[in-house]
Amino acid sequence: MLVKNYSVVGLHWGLYLKRAPGLIPEAQKSLLDLYLEGKIKPHISTRLPLTQAPRAMALVAEGKSTGKVVLTTSS
């Protein structure tokens, strides 16, 4: 990131819940719009079937995920 002069920015939703909960719906809509327009692409490190939800939760809780952990259903 330093070599390319990029910035990595995040936010902590928990603080918004306490101090400005009214801003959350607008922020979520803006993020979804950016995603749908292809302007952002969240990194998905793991995809697991819904039946493995406990394993997915453990990956996150143990800090073993490097991106989003997505639960899938079969159709």
N, C-alpha and C positions, 0 to 999 in steps of 0.2 A: 504494500500500500504506500509506503514511504517513497519508493522509487518512482511509482506512477503518479504520485501526488493525489491519491484517492483519500476519501474520508469514510469511516465506518461509523454510522450513527444509529443509536437505538433509543428505546424509551422504556420506562418502567410503568406498566399499566396500573400497578397497585397504588402508586401515589396519585394518579389521576382519579382513581375511584374515591380516594379520600378528599382531595382538594378541588377537583373540577370534573365531576362525573358527567356533566352535560356536554363536555367536549369529546367524549369517547365515541358516540355514534358517528359524528362527522369525521373523526379521524379514521375510524374503521371503514367508512364509505370511501374516503380518499385512498386508503391503502388498497381496497378491493378494486377501485377504478384503475389504479396504476397497474395492478396485476392483470386485469382483464385487457388493458391496452398493451400488455407485453413490456412495460417499462421496468418492472421489477420481476425477479424470478427467485423465490425463496429456495434455498438449498435444502433438498430432502436427502437426509443421510440414510434413512431406514424406512422401508415400507413393510408392514406386517399385516396379516389378516386380523380382523376384529377379535377372533378367538384368542389371539395372543396379546390382548390389551395389558394384562399384568406384566408381561415381558417388556412391552413398550414403555410402560410407566417406570419400570426398574431401570431401563436404559437412561431415561431422562433423570431420574432421581440420583443415579450413581454418576452422573456427569459423563456418560459414555457415548452420548450422541454428539455429532458435530454439526448438526442441522436439524431440520424438522423431522419428527418421527410421525409417520402417517399410518393410520389404521385404514384398511381397505375391506370392502365387502365383495363377495362374489355375486354376480348377477345371473 
